[in-house]
Amino acid sequence: MPQPPKVTVLGSLNMDISVTVPRLAGPGETVLGSAARLQPGGKGANQALAAARLGASVRMVGCCGDDEFGATVRSALTAGGVDVTGVRTIGGAPSGLALITVDAAGENSITVAPGANGLAGQPELAAAFTAPCDALLLSAEIPATVLADALARARNARVLSVLNLAPVPADAPRLVAAGVDWLIVNGPEAGAVLGSQVRSPAEARSAAAALAGAGARHVVITLGAAGAVLGGADGTSAVAGFSVRSVDSVGAGDAFAAALAVAVAVGAPPAEAVRLACAAGAAAVTRPGAQDGLPTGDDVLAATGVRWLLG
């Protein structure tokens, strides 16, 4: 069995306020929902916890406020076996906050107030590279300048970089052009980077080829239940999804990104790494909650029949 890979996650930590609704509200519309649930979240924290549940040794780097929410999100990571010594508490700053609505089909709408995440900077860059790692996993709920510097340092240090470009920052094309080992986006995000719409598998294959040509060594465009498209120097290919009962899609993208980072960190071939990531993302939607729903290897097997590569 492979040794647990070392994964460093540089990203956001949030408190999620989630409400289940019969359907997502339209512009100017009010929809009554369930009682609000407060749970730890944030793309970075979710990905760190997901990687740890999938068998990696994980360090989290990011910022939180010196408030109750900050203490809660740190405690959740610690309880999940994640090293939080790289998480900086910023006095006087609020912790990040996400407002999430989830409809009856498991689809969601999310608004994020970055709070302390928006203050990530040079201390986080230094912390991300204070210990060796097999993969550096980045997401875009922190300033794009930090992402750019982290990618440059990873290239210089020959550290494998995995960038989940969500949400898409204004200078996303420049981030891609600077070079990244693995770029993960969904269809709308790929369209935002390229300035075009990506709605079908065929359009996703064209977008993956364009993004690979723009500077990403490997490109993965996720398509939900339809799986994903993989692009790179050898062309593009489709990776099938898994048929599962969706309960809550919040956190599924983070499970996918974490699983991909863990898989490539232990040397899985590209297509197999994406298949495993699809299985992890599918397993995540069968369980409610962002962090509560993140799967272990046993959960992936139970939901999809795919055996995870780490015990």
HELIX and SHEET records of a PDB file:
HELIX    1   1 LYS A   43  ARG A   53  1                                  11    
HELIX    2   2 GLU A   68  ALA A   79  1                                  12    
HELIX    3   3 GLY A  115  LEU A  119  5                                   5    
HELIX    4   4 GLN A  122  ALA A  128  1                                   7    
HELIX    5   5 ALA A  144  ALA A  157  1                                  14    
HELIX    6   6 ALA A  172  ALA A  178  1                                   7    
HELIX    7   7 GLY A  187  LEU A  194  1                                   8    
HELIX    8   8 PRO A  201  ALA A  214  1                                  14    
HELIX    9   9 GLY A  224  ALA A  226  5                                   3    
HELIX   10  10 ALA A  252  ALA A  265  1                                  14    
HELIX   11  11 PRO A  270  VAL A  285  1                                  16    
HELIX   12  12 GLY A  297  THR A  304  1                                   8    
SHEET    1   A 9 ASP A  83  ILE A  90  0                                        
SHEET    2   A 9 SER A  57  GLY A  65  1                                        
SHEET    3   A 9 LYS A   6  LEU A  10  1                                        
SHEET    4   A 9 ALA A 135  SER A 139  1                                        
SHEET    5   A 9 SER A 161  ASN A 164  1                                        
SHEET    6   A 9 VAL A 180  ASN A 186  1                                        
SHEET    7   A 9 ALA A 216  THR A 222  1                                        
SHEET    8   A 9 ALA A 228  GLY A 232 -1                                        
SHEET    9   A 9 GLY A 235  VAL A 239 -1                                        
SHEET    1   B 4 ARG A  37  GLY A  41  0                                        
SHEET    2   B 4 ASN A  14  THR A  20 -1                                        
SHEET    3   B 4 GLY A  96  VAL A 102  1                                        
SHEET    4   B 4 ASN A 108  ALA A 113 -1                                        
END                                                                             
